[in-house]
Amino acid sequence: MATVKKVSAIKNSPQHLLGIQNLSIIEAKRILTEAKSFIKLNRGSSKKLDILRGKTQINLFFEPSTRTQSSFDLAGKRLGADVMTMNMGNSALKKGETLIDTAMTLNAMHPDIIVIRHQDSGAPNLLSQKVNCTVINAGDGRREHPTQALLDALTIINRKGNIEGLKIAICGDILHSRVARSNIYLMNMLGAEVNVIAPKTLMPKGIDNLGVKSFTDMKKGLDGCDIVMMLRLQNERMQGSFLPSKREYYEFFGLTPEKIKFAKKDTLLMHPGPMNRGVEIDTKLADDINVSLVKEQVELGVAVRMACLKLYCK
């Protein structure tokens, strides 16, 4: 998250899901309600629907992904869509083709949905202006990752019943995290109190302007929290020296059984993955089924992405 200055408005439309920032609370709750209806389906023996039968979904991933790509792939197939996932590492982009050229090529194939993940902020918005189909943002640069925030919200609601009134801590690499930005927008919208915790080098200037309280002390930031969201260190986005060492980072900002005691006794732990064990989080804590919601996040991610595909694909 390079800056928290107000970014140019990237608006959702009835056709596109480009970010949380311009999503209304009615739209957010509609997605979450729809997603709830898919949880039972995904746990049953028969998971196939024909809601998107005859529709073509293209997953366009310019960055590597396991959880997001596989869950969008599975979500589309469970709704009955024809799903094509493109390996952009071997694409014409290596030969000099631009994103606009790629958009024009794909548009000529008449897809109904394009799910895009891109290293540049604003790429999904640009794509949405060049194609005649639904565009869903699966993560763009440091800007947003809307479906991750929505699945995090659904996971919390599934365990706590509600988000309003909860105290949520988001800890780690706030500066480079699109997950942090989308969660700040959504959790504030749904009535939570949000703390952000990071070393000074990974804390964006002016972060308090987003309606959060910022802390560089883990103990103070976790005090009284119901939910602790740990973030992955975005090493691929770091240009320069942000950390003295991973060992020192873990000592002061890694979540351990001792540090989580600063939060409420029934606090729950979340992480968008992939986890750097022993750097961001203690292994035993990450695998503690009484505390960790990491596996539940992965499970409910499919339900949320099914809801988004259903609601935005017309």
C-alpha positions as CSV (number, residue, x, y, z in Angstrom):
1,M,0.0,0.0,0.0
2,A,2.2,2.8,-1.3
3,T,0.0,5.6,-0.2
4,V,-3.3,6.3,1.5
5,K,-4.0,9.5,-0.4
6,K,-7.3,9.3,-2.0
7,V,-7.0,7.2,-5.2
8,S,-8.9,8.1,-8.3
9,A,-12.4,6.7,-8.1
10,I,-12.6,3.3,-9.6
11,K,-16.3,2.6,-9.5
12,N,-18.1,-0.7,-9.6
13,S,-21.0,-1.0,-12.0
14,P,-23.9,-3.5,-12.1
15,Q,-21.6,-5.5,-14.4
16,H,-18.2,-5.2,-12.7
17,L,-16.7,-5.8,-9.3
18,L,-13.5,-3.7,-9.2
19,G,-13.1,-2.9,-5.5
20,I,-14.7,-2.5,-2.1
21,Q,-14.1,1.3,-1.8
22,N,-17.0,2.2,-4.0
23,L,-19.2,-0.7,-3.0
24,S,-22.4,0.2,-1.1
25,I,-23.3,-1.5,2.2
26,I,-26.4,-2.9,0.5
27,E,-24.3,-4.4,-2.3
28,A,-21.8,-5.9,0.1
29,K,-24.5,-7.5,2.3
30,R,-26.2,-8.8,-0.8
31,I,-23.0,-10.6,-1.8
32,L,-22.5,-12.0,1.7
33,T,-26.1,-13.2,1.9
34,E,-25.8,-14.9,-1.5
35,A,-22.6,-16.5,-0.4
36,K,-24.2,-18.0,2.7
37,S,-26.5,-19.9,0.5
38,F,-23.6,-21.7,-1.2
39,I,-21.9,-22.9,2.0
40,K,-24.2,-25.9,2.5
41,L,-24.1,-26.7,-1.2
42,N,-20.3,-26.8,-1.2
43,R,-20.4,-29.2,1.8
44,G,-22.9,-31.5,0.2
45,S,-22.3,-34.5,-2.1
46,S,-23.9,-32.8,-5.2
47,K,-22.2,-29.5,-5.9
48,K,-23.1,-28.8,-9.5
49,L,-25.6,-26.0,-10.5
50,D,-26.5,-24.7,-14.0
51,I,-26.8,-21.0,-13.0
52,L,-24.0,-20.0,-15.5
53,R,-24.7,-22.8,-18.0
54,G,-23.7,-21.5,-21.4
55,K,-21.5,-18.7,-20.0
56,T,-17.7,-18.5,-20.6
57,Q,-15.4,-17.5,-17.8
58,I,-11.8,-16.6,-18.4
59,N,-9.3,-16.5,-15.5
60,L,-6.6,-14.0,-16.5
61,F,-3.9,-14.3,-13.8
62,F,-0.7,-12.2,-14.4
63,E,0.5,-13.0,-10.9
64,P,1.0,-16.4,-9.4
65,S,-1.9,-17.6,-7.2
66,T,-3.0,-20.8,-5.6
67,R,-6.0,-20.0,-3.4
68,T,-7.6,-17.2,-5.4
69,Q,-7.2,-18.8,-8.9
70,S,-8.3,-22.3,-7.8
71,S,-11.3,-21.0,-5.9
72,F,-12.5,-18.9,-8.9
73,D,-11.9,-21.9,-11.1
74,L,-13.9,-24.1,-8.9
75,A,-16.6,-21.5,-8.3
76,G,-17.2,-21.1,-12.0
77,K,-17.4,-24.8,-12.7
78,R,-19.8,-25.4,-9.8
79,L,-22.1,-22.8,-11.3
80,G,-22.0,-24.5,-14.6
81,A,-19.8,-22.1,-16.6
82,D,-17.2,-23.1,-19.1
83,V,-13.9,-22.0,-17.4
84,M,-10.6,-21.3,-19.1
85,T,-7.6,-20.3,-17.0
86,M,-4.8,-18.6,-19.0
87,N,-1.1,-19.1,-18.1
88,M,0.1,-15.5,-18.7
89,G,3.7,-16.5,-18.1
90,N,3.6,-18.1,-21.5
91,S,1.4,-15.5,-23.2
92,A,1.9,-13.0,-25.9
93,L,2.7,-10.4,-23.3
94,K,6.2,-11.9,-23.3
95,K,6.4,-10.9,-27.0
96,G,5.5,-7.3,-26.2
97,E,1.7,-7.4,-26.3
98,T,0.0,-4.8,-24.1
99,L,-2.9,-5.4,-21.7
100,I,-5.2,-3.5,-24.1
101,D,-4.2,-5.8,-27.0
102,T,-4.9,-8.8,-24.8
103,A,-8.3,-7.3,-23.9
104,M,-9.2,-6.8,-27.5
105,T,-8.2,-10.3,-28.4
106,L,-10.2,-11.8,-25.5
107,N,-13.2,-9.6,-26.3
108,A,-13.3,-11.0,-29.8
109,M,-13.9,-14.4,-28.3
110,H,-17.1,-13.2,-26.6
111,P,-16.5,-14.2,-23.0
112,D,-19.1,-13.5,-20.4
113,I,-16.8,-13.1,-17.4
114,I,-13.1,-12.2,-17.0
115,V,-11.5,-12.6,-13.6
116,I,-8.2,-10.7,-13.6
117,R,-5.3,-10.6,-11.2
118,H,-2.6,-8.1,-12.1
119,Q,0.6,-6.6,-10.6
120,D,-0.4,-3.0,-11.7
121,S,-3.0,-1.1,-9.7
122,G,-6.0,-0.1,-11.9
123,A,-5.5,-2.9,-14.5
124,P,-9.0,-4.4,-13.9
125,N,-10.5,-1.0,-14.3
126,L,-8.7,-0.5,-17.6
127,L,-9.7,-3.9,-18.8
128,S,-13.4,-3.2,-17.9
129,Q,-13.3,-0.3,-20.3
130,K,-12.1,-2.4,-23.2
131,V,-14.4,-5.5,-23.1
132,N,-18.1,-6.1,-23.3
133,C,-18.4,-8.5,-20.4
134,T,-18.2,-8.7,-16.6
135,V,-14.8,-8.0,-15.0
136,I,-14.0,-9.1,-11.5
137,N,-10.9,-7.9,-9.7
138,A,-8.9,-10.8,-8.2
139,G,-6.2,-8.4,-6.9
140,D,-4.5,-5.5,-8.5
141,G,-1.1,-4.2,-7.4
142,R,-1.3,-2.6,-4.0
143,R,-4.8,-1.2,-4.6
144,E,-7.5,-3.8,-3.7
145,H,-8.5,-7.5,-3.4
146,P,-12.3,-7.2,-3.0
147,T,-13.2,-10.9,-2.9
148,Q,-10.6,-11.6,-0.2
149,A,-12.2,-9.0,2.1
150,L,-15.6,-10.4,1.4
151,L,-14.6,-14.0,2.2
152,D,-12.9,-12.6,5.4
153,A,-16.1,-10.9,6.3
154,L,-18.2,-14.1,5.7
155,T,-15.7,-16.1,7.8
156,I,-16.1,-13.7,10.7
157,I,-19.9,-13.6,10.4
158,N,-20.0,-17.4,10.2
159,R,-18.2,-17.7,13.6
160,K,-19.2,-14.5,15.4
161,G,-22.7,-13.9,14.0
162,N,-22.0,-10.3,13.1
163,I,-19.2,-7.8,12.4
164,E,-20.7,-4.7,13.9
165,G,-19.2,-3.8,17.2
166,L,-16.2,-6.1,16.8
167,K,-12.6,-4.9,17.3
168,I,-10.4,-6.2,14.5
169,A,-6.6,-6.0,14.3
170,I,-4.8,-6.1,10.9
171,C,-1.1,-6.8,11.5
172,G,2.0,-6.9,9.3
173,D,2.9,-5.4,5.9
174,I,0.2,-2.8,5.7
175,L,2.2,-0.7,3.3
176,H,2.2,-3.2,0.4
177,S,-1.1,-5.0,1.1
178,R,-4.1,-4.8,-1.1
179,V,-5.8,-7.2,1.3
180,A,-5.3,-4.7,4.2
181,R,-6.8,-1.9,2.1
182,S,-9.9,-3.8,1.1
183,N,-10.5,-5.1,4.6
184,I,-10.2,-1.7,6.1
185,Y,-12.9,-0.4,3.7
186,L,-15.2,-3.4,4.3
187,M,-14.8,-3.9,8.0
188,N,-15.3,-0.1,8.6
189,M,-18.4,-0.3,6.4
190,L,-19.8,-3.2,8.4
191,G,-19.4,-1.4,11.7
192,A,-16.1,-2.8,13.1
193,E,-13.4,-0.9,14.9
194,V,-10.1,-1.5,13.1
195,N,-6.6,-1.3,14.4
196,V,-3.6,-1.6,12.1
197,I,-0.2,-2.8,13.5
198,A,3.1,-2.6,11.7
199,P,6.7,-1.4,12.0
200,K,7.1,2.2,10.9
201,T,8.7,1.1,7.7
202,L,5.7,-0.9,6.7
203,M,3.0,1.6,7.9
204,P,1.6,4.0,5.2
205,K,1.7,7.7,6.0
206,G,-1.7,9.1,6.8
207,I,-3.2,5.6,7.4
208,D,-5.4,7.1,10.2
209,N,-7.3,9.0,7.5
210,L,-8.9,5.7,6.5
211,G,-10.7,5.5,9.8
212,V,-8.3,3.2,11.6
213,K,-6.1,3.4,14.7
214,S,-2.4,2.7,13.9
215,F,0.1,1.0,16.3
216,T,3.7,0.1,16.1
217,D,3.5,-1.8,19.4
218,M,1.9,-5.3,19.0
219,K,0.7,-5.4,22.7
220,K,-1.2,-2.1,22.4
221,G,-2.6,-2.9,19.0
222,L,-4.0,-6.3,20.0
223,D,-5.5,-5.1,23.3
224,G,-9.2,-6.1,23.4
225,C,-9.4,-7.4,19.8
226,D,-11.9,-10.1,18.7
227,I,-10.2,-10.9,15.4
228,V,-6.5,-10.8,14.5
229,M,-5.7,-10.7,10.8
230,M,-2.1,-11.4,10.0
231,L,-0.7,-10.4,6.6
232,R,2.0,-11.9,4.4
233,L,5.2,-10.0,3.9
234,Q,5.0,-8.7,0.3
235,N,8.7,-9.3,-0.5
236,E,8.1,-9.1,-4.2
237,R,6.8,-5.5,-3.8
238,M,9.6,-4.3,-1.6
239,Q,12.2,-2.2,-3.3
240,G,14.8,-1.3,-0.7
241,S,15.4,-2.3,2.9
242,F,12.2,-2.4,4.9
243,L,13.2,-4.9,7.6
244,P,16.5,-5.5,9.5
245,S,15.9,-9.3,9.4
246,K,13.1,-11.8,9.4
247,R,14.2,-13.0,12.8
248,E,13.8,-9.5,14.2
249,Y,10.4,-9.0,12.5
250,Y,9.1,-12.3,14.0
251,E,10.3,-11.2,17.5
252,F,8.4,-7.9,17.4
253,F,5.5,-8.5,14.9
254,G,5.2,-12.2,14.4
255,L,2.1,-13.7,16.1
256,T,2.9,-16.1,18.8
257,P,0.9,-17.8,21.6
258,E,2.3,-15.2,24.0
259,K,1.4,-12.2,21.9
260,I,-2.1,-13.3,21.1
261,K,-2.9,-13.3,24.8
262,F,-2.9,-9.5,24.6
263,A,-6.2,-9.8,22.6
264,K,-9.4,-11.2,24.0
265,K,-9.5,-14.8,25.4
266,D,-11.8,-15.9,22.6
267,T,-10.0,-14.1,19.8
268,L,-9.8,-15.8,16.4
269,L,-6.8,-15.7,14.0
270,M,-7.0,-15.2,10.2
271,H,-4.4,-15.1,7.4
272,P,-5.0,-14.7,3.6
273,G,-2.1,-17.0,2.8
274,P,0.4,-18.2,1.9
275,M,1.8,-18.1,5.4
276,N,5.5,-17.6,6.2
277,R,5.6,-19.7,9.3
278,G,8.2,-18.6,11.8
279,V,8.2,-15.1,10.3
280,E,4.6,-13.8,10.4
281,I,3.1,-16.5,12.6
282,D,3.9,-19.4,14.9
283,T,3.2,-22.8,13.4
284,K,1.4,-24.3,16.3
285,L,-0.9,-21.2,16.5
286,A,-1.6,-21.3,12.7
287,D,-2.7,-25.0,13.1
288,D,-4.7,-24.6,16.3
289,I,-8.3,-25.4,15.2
290,N,-9.6,-23.6,18.3
291,V,-8.1,-20.3,17.2
292,S,-7.2,-20.4,13.5
293,L,-9.8,-19.7,10.8
294,V,-7.3,-20.1,7.9
295,K,-8.9,-23.3,6.6
296,E,-12.3,-21.9,6.9
297,Q,-11.3,-18.8,4.9
298,V,-10.2,-21.1,2.1
299,E,-13.5,-23.0,2.2
300,L,-15.7,-19.9,2.3
301,G,-13.7,-18.3,-0.4
302,V,-15.3,-20.6,-2.9
303,A,-18.8,-19.6,-1.7
304,V,-18.0,-15.9,-1.9
305,R,-16.6,-16.2,-5.4
306,M,-19.7,-18.2,-6.5
307,A,-21.9,-15.4,-5.2
308,C,-19.8,-12.7,-7.1
309,L,-19.9,-14.7,-10.3
310,K,-23.7,-15.2,-10.0
311,L,-24.6,-11.7,-9.1
312,Y,-22.3,-9.8,-11.5
313,C,-22.6,-12.0,-14.6
314,K,-25.7,-11.0,-16.6
